[in-house]
Amino acid sequence: MARTVETRAEEVERLTGRIALLLEETAHQGLLALRLLMQARELALEAVDEDETLRRILNTLEERLASLEREGRERLRQARRLLREVSPER
C-alpha cells in the first residue's frame, strides 16, 4: 500500500515537531545543568577553607556535569550524522 505524498508530508511534519520538542527539552535541561554547575562552583569557592570533604564532593559534581555535557554534545553530533545519512535531499 503506497503512501500518498500528502500522508508522507503529514508524517514528516509530525516527526519534525517531535524532534523540535525534544531539542527544546534538551536545551532546557542543558541550561539547568549549567545553572547547577555554576552553583556548585560557587559553593566550592566558599568551601575552600571550610570543609575539604564538601569541596571534594562539589569538585566531583562539577566533573560529572562536565562529562554529561560532553556526552550530550557527542549524542547531538551522532544524531546530526544520522540525519545526514538518512536525509533524502543528500
N, C-alpha and C positions, 0 to 999 in steps of 0.2 A: 504494500500500500504506500504509494508515493505521497510525500507531504507537499502541500501547496506552498508556494512562495510566501503567501500571507501567514500560514501557520509557522513556517520557519522564522519569519520576521518577528512574530509574536514570541516565539521561544527565545530568540536572540535577545529581544528586549527584556524579557523576564530574567534571563540569566545575567544580562548586563546590570540590571537593577540589583540583583542579589550580590553580585561582585562588588558593586559600588557600596552597598550597605556593609559588607564585610570589610572593605578597605576603610570605610569611615570608622567602624568599630575598632579596627586595628590601630588607626591613628589615635583614637581616643585612649586606648589602652597604653599606647606608647607615650602619650602626654602624661598620663597618670604615673607611669613608671618613671618618667623624667622628674616629675614633682617629688616622688618618693626618694629618688636618688639625691635630689637637692636637699631634702630634709635630712637624709642620712648623713650627708656631708656636713651639714650644719651641726648636727648632733655630735659627729665625730670630732669636729673642731672644738666644741665645747667640752668634750670628754677627754681631751688630750692629757690634761693634768689631773683629772679626777679619777678615772677608773680604766685601767688597762683592759680589763675584760670587756667592758662596754665598747671601748674603742675597737677591739678586735672583732667583736660581733658586727659593728657597723661597717668596718672595712670588708668583712666577708659579704655583707649585704650589698655593698657597692660593687664588689667583684661579680657577684651573681647577677645583679642587674645589668652590668656591662656585658656579661656573657649572654644574657637573654636578648639584649639589644642586638648583638652581633648575630645571634641565631635568627632573630626576626628579620634582619636585613638579608641574610642568606636565603631564608624562605621566600622572601619577596623577589629576590633575583631568580630563584628557581621557578617561581610562578610566572614571572615575565618571560623566561626562556621557554617554558611550556606553552604559553600563549603564542609566542612567535612561531613555535614548531607546528601548532595546530591551526594557526590563522590561515583561512582560505585566501587571503589577499596576498600572501607572500609565497 
